[in-house]
Amino acid sequence: MFGNNLPIPAVSDTTPRGFPSPAQDYFSGGIDLNRHLIRDRTCTFIMRVEGNSMADSGIASGDEIIVDRSLTPKDGSVVVVVLEGELSIRRIRLGVEGIRLETSRTADPGLRVDELADLTIWGVVTRCLHHV
């Protein structure tokens, strides 16, 4: 998924708080983002988000999301769905009244999915990668 599976160098210290340790330059560890971010390589995909319907949940237009198709969504999971042929990212609510798909906009009441609707839960979003 990321590059050629080369670990990215990591620093041993996470927050500056005074004089840095002279030994800090000798940290030899690294982070393999594939191992850190992806549970199952065969079922995981990266998708770029278009639109801001989930911006209040921290997922904005231009971000990349990591989607795992092997996970079963739970109530409250952020999912990628195909509803009536349209691909969307929504928060899923599972209740006695059925399935409801919500954006993060507080003014948006969400959409109750009719049991006869053509709905496919494509995958569960596990991470969001932001540009800074």
N, C-alpha and C positions, 0 to 999 in steps of 0.2 A: 504494500500500500504506500509506504513512504520510502522513496529513494531505493537504495540497494541494501536495505537492512543494516546500514551502518549506524552504530550508536552515536548519538549526539552528545558532545562533551557536556558535562554538568559540573557545576561548582558545588562545593561542600557546604557553603554558607548561604542562607537564604535572605537574610536581611542585614543591611549595613547598620552597625551600632558601635561606632568608634573606630579605633585603629585596626586594620585588617591583619589577620595572622599571616606571618611570612610563609607558613607551611601551606597556605591555601592554594598556592600554585601547583602543589604536588599531588592534588587529588586526582586519582587515575580512573575514577568511575565515569560512566556514561549512561545515557538513557536511550533505550531502544523504543521509539514511539510505537512501533507495531505491537510490542509486548505490553506496553503501558496502556495503550488506548483501545486495542482490538482484542476481543475475547475469542472470536472465531473468524479467521481470515476468509474462509470459504463463503461466509454468509454476511460479510460486512462490506459496506459501500460508503463512499463519500459523495455527498450531493451539495451543490451550491444553492443557497436559499435566495429566492427572488420575492420581494415584498416584505412588508413589515407587520403582518397579522400576528406574529408571535414576538414582536419586539419587547413587550412588557415582561416576557419570560426570558429575555436575554438572547433571543435569536433574531438577528436583524438581517436585512437584505445585504447580500454579499458574503455573509458568513458561510462556512462549510460545516455541514453536520455529518456525524458518523452514524450510520444507520445499520443496525444488526437485524437481519431478517430471521434469525433463529430464535429470537426472544418472543415470549408470549406477553402481549401488553397487559398491564394491570390498570385498574382505575387510577386516573391521573397521569398515566404515561404520555409523553409526547411521542406522536407517531407520524409516519408518512402514510397517507391513505390515498387510494384511488376511489373516488366517489363519482359514479356516473361518467367515467372516463377522464375525470380531471384529477391531476396529482396535487395534493395539498399536504401541508404540515399542520397538525392540530393536536390539542390535548384531548385524550379520549376519556369519557366518563361512562362507566358501566354501572347501571343501576336496574332496579326492578322495572322501570319504565322503558328500558332498552338502552341503546347506544346514543350518546350525545357527543358531538364534536365541537370543541370550543377553541376560539382564538384567545389571545391574551388581552384583547381589548375589553375593558370593563363594560363598555356600552353595548357590546355584542352579546346577545343572549345565547349564542351557540345554535347548533342545528341538531335537532332530534332526527336520527336516521330511521326512516321507515323500514320495516322488516323486509319489504320487497325491493328495497333499493339495491342497486349494483354497487356494493361496497367491498373493497379489498384492503385489508390492513397490510401494507407493503412491508413495514418494518418499524422497529422501535428505535428512536433517537437516543443514543447513549452519550454523545458529547457534541459540543458546539465549539468550533474553532473560529476565533475572532481575529480580525486584522487590527493592528494598532498603528 
